[in-house]
Amino acid sequence: MTDHEASTATARLFGRDAELRTLDAFSARAREEGAVLLLSGEAGVGKSVLLDATVAGAEAAGVRVIRATGVQFEADVSYAVLNQLLLPLTAGFARLGEGERNALMVALGLLSGRAPDRTVIAGACLDVLRHEAEQRPLLLVVDDLPWIDRPTTIVLGHLARRLAGTRIGLLTASRTGEDSYFDTSGLPALHVEPIDDEAADELLRTAFPEMVLRVRRRLLTEARGNPLALLELAEALDPTQLSAREALPEVMPLTEGIEALFASRIRRLPGPTRDALLLAALEGSGDLGLLRRTTTADGGTTALLPAEAAKLVEIDETAGRVLFRHPLVRSAVVESSTNVERRRVHRSLADYFLRDTERRAWHLAESSVEPDEAVAVLLEEAARRKLHRGDATGAIAALTRAAHLSPQAADRGRRLAEAAYLGADVTGELGSASRLLDQARAFDPGLGSSLHAAAAAAFVLVNGEGTVDTAYRLVVSAIENGDHGYDATNADLTDALYTLLLICWWAGREDFWAPLFDAIDRLVPEPPEIILLMSEAFPDTARATAGTRRRLAALIERQSAESDPGSLVRVNTSAVYMDLLGGCRAGAWRLVESGRAGGTVRSSLACLMHLCLDDFATGRWEEGQRLADEGLALSKAHGYDFISYYFLFHEALLAAVRGEDAVMHEWADELTRVTTQRRAYGAARFAHHARTLGAIGRGDFEAAFHHACDLSPAGTLAPYTPHALWVALDLVEAALRTNRREQAEAHVRAMCEAALWDVSPRLGMLTLAARALVAGDAQAPALFEEAVSDAGARDWPFDYARVRLMYGERLRRGRAPVEARLHLNAALEIFEELGAAPWAARAAAELRAAGQVQPNPAVPAAAAAGLTAQETEIALLAAEGLTNKQIGERLLLSPRTVSSHLYRIFPKLGITSRAALRDALSG
């Protein structure tokens, strides 16, 4: 290295004292306890130099460093970057269990087999890294984060949040403004700003002491503190310009100018060197062994020496890698090559990757000029594998490229239609799906009978200005009139049937279901298990059997390692009304994390709703609130205006149980608007659940009865309305409180005839409670006791607490106050923990009526006035503004009895009207 080169290298760190301190602290923390840091900044601002400085310091401290770089041309190759990170550590694979080891080797392409679940891969990866770090601290450095393949991104996101206590550091770098699938939320970050004028001036004076002030000022103005721009623009000037004897160029644009400077250096290189650079740029990993095997003579190393002398690359013979000096060099290499040169290199790489089908398919595609069905078939196969691994975005890219290489218009249309379907149903790209559909129809005007085209169009329609009726006709026509037959192995048909099931569900019309069941019955040799289970467990759960539940539970257990978004969502959907979502949470979280990383956005919306439903039933209300907020924002951001009803429902439900009545009605009204304008009356019914709970919470049992009946009339469990099961007990309670015993008893009979205990243990508990409500005093305690004593009853805290509240109320009215207080206190504790304010108030009121002193400031005043426990309770409810009828419904008294009590209460408190109650009690 010359003196000039040495001074230039040193000068590059001018103005970076603060950043270096931060990186030093990160490095020290990583060595001791594990740490992560995300660098970002504009191109050329010095991120790579800071990475180099950190690496040098870490290696000097005895840390093992493994570097990887995202490459644009490898962004669609699954686990390409994970290969770079883990291949140096393959010796550690032997310590893994057989399942984890095989999963990791399949992911890295070292073993053939079914693509494993990403969670397993991430866990295995973490185990390997932890073992390595036990021997010696480890630093993973990942540059060009936005170009990392999506599967690796998700694994890195998993690792980044689990490094505490590991002696592993993760340091990444990315350009500002470039989208990345890496979930950065909550992770430490350092934004690298341009250096200030003083540091920039010092850099130029140190690196180019002969540069005159006027030229230095011009470069400072042009570069705006970007170190790479300063050095490269100065490097391009000849001595006459540096000394201002010759005028500077009039325009020197920043990014384009820097790339142009690299390109000019590249053009001056010998032909073999340019070829070797292009091969390295398009191959992506910088593997010197590959370069040697795919080039002539001495191969890559000798050919690359002129590029190293020109400071474009660095050759590391020890690691067997060639590293581009800056990401812009790689871009400049590709941009300065011709189409013919790029196709030739891609063809060479395709021949090299004979056993790596995905890489071979992409390189063949890039080398193709004319349509080629053989290459299109390879890409379509690659898309299937990507989808099976959960990489739906990569699958869409492969299908789209396959379509453009298809010689036949029908094949182009079919592949584009499938890409559109994945965009609409999995990745959440409705706009792209619509454009792909338009292109598909342009290639094949007869695409109307295409199953994927119809399914994609249905999603686009209902989330736009269309109706579910139109979507229904579109999908039914494609199923019944296509030439696909009823082959049970046809994935297109399976996707269409799933879409039709959702549409029928949204529509809420009993007559819509016949074509779906007819098509399922006609599948040969037999329907797939998941389609069969969905059709039994989800649309009409009240008619499902215990056998269906057992088969579904077994399928959920088998899907623990499933990564296909479609399969996961379908199994989870089947589990909703059978209360089996608890076993689906791990798979749901995998898709949610994928959606957060920009992958399976549409599938993640479904999984967010499934998690919300399970959170509500199992008492995780705070988490459910966060997920509902996230789902609502995500729906809006991706144009899923209709799907937002999932989260509007949950927002309304949580507001109802918290006693936020006005808020509940706002959410429920918005849900009704979103669904009814699309004629999705089945989806609109969800609002009645929230309104039923809201009415019960405020003591309006008349309104609660009518809202519950809007889901299913008293005495029946309406077909294809499984949501009615979730308000069945509410309907029975509201009917009794409004003197509708006949309707209450009829509804209990319907619940028993449906054998809801076979559907789920929770529904079994609620059925026992409903039977107890209508039973006589001799039978009721045993039924209540059976309901609350089941070992799993506490798994559903809100429902469990409500049953104990009802039990306590019944005991109190039966003049068993001691036993009543036992159940009422248990219910009160759960309600307070959940934040179910109306029910907590109701339990507290019952406790007062049962003789338990409560810390209510109104009670001493009532006691001082000589009010009995029941008079105190009536006075408190009247002071809250409840009418005699509402008080009677709450306390199971007639309005006349309430009026008589108030007639005696007023003189005791020294007042003459209800308006004075609050002041009298507070006094």
TAFEN-V370760 format. One record per helix or strand of 3 or more residues. SS is the DSSP state (A for helix, B for strand). FROM is the first residue (numbers start at 1). LEN is the number of residues. If there is no record, write none. Layout:
BEGIN
SS,FROM,LEN / SS,FROM,LEN
END
This chain:
BEGIN
A,3,9 / A,17,17 / B,35,7 / A,47,14 / B,64,6 / A,72,3 / A,80,16 / A,98,10 / A,118,18 / B,138,6 / A,145,3 / A,150,11 / B,168,8 / B,189,3 / A,197,11 / A,213,11 / A,227,10 / A,239,4 / A,255,13 / A,271,13 / A,288,7 / A,300,10 / B,313,4 / B,321,4 / A,327,9 / A,339,14 / A,357,11 / A,373,16 / A,392,13 / A,409,19 / A,430,14 / A,447,3 / A,451,13 / A,468,14 / A,491,17 / A,510,3 / A,514,9 / A,529,9 / A,541,3 / A,546,16 / A,565,11 / A,581,16 / A,601,18 / A,621,17 / A,645,13 / A,661,16 / A,681,4 / A,686,12 / A,701,11 / A,722,16 / A,741,13 / A,756,4 / A,761,14 / A,777,13 / A,793,3 / A,797,17 / A,817,18 / A,837,13 / A,857,8 / A,869,11 / A,884,8 / A,895,15 / A,914,9
END
